[in-house]
Amino acid sequence: MNRPHVLISGAGIAGPALALCLDRFGFAVTVVERAPALREGGQAVDFRGPVHRAVLERLDLWAPIHAHRTRASAIVLLDPAARPRVTLPAVMASGDVEILRGDLVRILYERTRQAVDYRFGDQITGIEARGDAVAVEFERGAPATFDLVIGADGLHSNVRALVFGDESRFLRHHGYRIATFALPNVLDGAREAQILSVPGRAVGVFPTSPEGARALLIHAGGPLTRAERRDGGELKRSLRQTFAGMSWVVPRVLDALDRAPDLYVDGIATVHVESYSRGRVALLGDAAYGGTLGGQGTSLAIVGAYVLAGELARAGDPGAAFARYESMLRPYATGCQAGARRAGSFFAPRTGAGLWLRNTLYGVLTGPRLVGFFERLVKDAATDFVLPEYAVRWAPGRQALVSS
Ligand SMILES: Cc1cc2nc3c(=O)[nH]c(=O)nc-3n(C[C@H](O)[C@H](O)[C@H](O)COP(=O)(O)OP(=O)(O)OC[C@H]3O[C@@H](n4cnc5c(N)ncnc54)[C@H](O)[C@@H]3O)c2cc1C
């Protein structure tokens, strides 16, 4: 029996996680990534509650993630005069275990690079259904046919644009933008993350070590324009302008922005597609149900990869597998997306009154009486899923699909 051959677009989190699962089930996998190399930027990403833990254990990722875990720390919310107002417990931002996105990208890639055919610096330019196969054209590589194509190429998915339609139909912008980049620890060795908010703007510094940190800049604003997407220099200039005049360590953060090699900027948006699949093409991760910030995009991408691969291995028929994957994932993903809708206004309420309200509310919620309730609350959406067991034997020899 020929091994079914799956083409995945995108080597972020969802793509390599799916490659890992599919390879174990006996599929042949090719991953095409537009960037010339792995994109290792981004804030720390976290996993929380028993569902995340179970999926990571089943994929043998729990131990390596722990080995690279960051030191989870509380987050101190500062008022416009840089005075501490509220201390959020570590679990809110860091869950049970937290790892820099770049470290996770590398772990997933290292785990799959031997078995999976990775093609960097290329992308899909055409997708056409041909009976039981999909004919694909590439910007650089030769055309080829695959059994299935999966779009795991992020919020602005190329596969989604080619097969489902323009992103303006699916992307719901929530009125804010975020920017993140690595910088020296401008908090002078402090361990706790700190966020300064003024109406409509927030600057956070998240130490990753005594020497290093990651900056998180959030401000009220519309979606990025195509010109901004193309011109990193223009983005840096506009961020400088937007955050000019803020006190505290913000001038040092903006100096570091000029030198940032790994700037990541996007609008805070959620993705809403009518269906996660069409024919032999399906969407996974941010491409299907992304949320930018606060929507647990990374853990959702891994749970989604596990379910999608399991269903494909179990069903044999891709239509049935895609339908079951969607029926399981959609309610879970929709629940998690609620966090993304609230993220901008949590970090940077638009008015002074909003800022006061946030600080007062979170002051109460994180006080000694309610902190247990608060910790349950921040894990709620993540735990609202029953992880399926797949009665499919893992196939370490990758000879064929084997169901029991
Ligand atoms: C560099 C970077 C930094 C990030 N930082 C943060 C952060 O700080 N906070 C946060 O909440 N989320 C961040 N994200 C998003 C976060 O990674 C996702 O929400 C989540 O992990 C789900 O992952 P994903 O694989 O679906 O999407 P992503 O991690 O976005 O990965 C998508 C991959 O697809 C690739 N791609 C895009 N277009 C094409 C194309 N045409 N052809 C082939 N490949 C393509 C991208 O280069 C990328 O490698 C970041 C994403 C990236 C790429």
The ligand as an ORCA input file, in Angstrom:
! r2SCAN-3c Opt
* xyz 0 1
  C       7.271     34.771     14.028
  C       5.988     34.606     14.785
  C       5.857     35.151     16.062
  C       4.663     35.016     16.764
  N       4.564     35.592     17.990
  C       3.415     35.517     18.673
  C       3.278     36.145     19.935
  O       4.199     36.781     20.430
  N       2.102     36.047     20.586
  C       1.058     35.336     20.050
  O       0.001     35.268     20.682
  N       1.161     34.710     18.868
  C       2.303     34.797     18.156
  N       2.405     34.179     16.938
  C       1.268     33.363     16.474
  C       1.298     31.976     17.136
  O       2.459     31.305     16.761
  C       0.066     31.210     16.699
  O      -1.086     31.886     17.192
  C      -0.068     29.774     17.227
  O       1.119     29.225     17.659
  C      -0.672     28.849     16.156
  O       0.348     28.521     15.249
  P       0.185     28.349     13.688
  O       1.232     27.368     13.317
  O      -1.216     28.111     13.325
  O       0.564     29.791     13.094
  P       1.983     30.494     13.042
  O       2.797     30.208     14.246
  O       1.715     31.905     12.699
  O       2.745     29.770     11.824
  C       2.358     29.910     10.490
  C       3.549     29.588      9.607
  O       3.108     29.647      8.252
  C       4.073     30.332      7.504
  N       3.458     30.913      6.313
  C       2.745     32.058      6.207
  N       2.368     32.232      4.929
  C       2.832     31.176      4.235
  C       2.755     30.808      2.858
  N       2.178     31.582      1.950
  N       3.327     29.633      2.477
  C       3.974     28.843      3.391
  N       4.092     29.181      4.706
  C       3.524     30.327      5.116
  C       4.606     31.388      8.448
  O       5.858     31.875      8.014
  C       4.685     30.594      9.728
  O       5.910     29.914      9.855
  C       3.571     34.298     16.192
  C       3.710     33.734     14.922
  C       4.883     33.887     14.208
  C       5.007     33.286     12.813
*
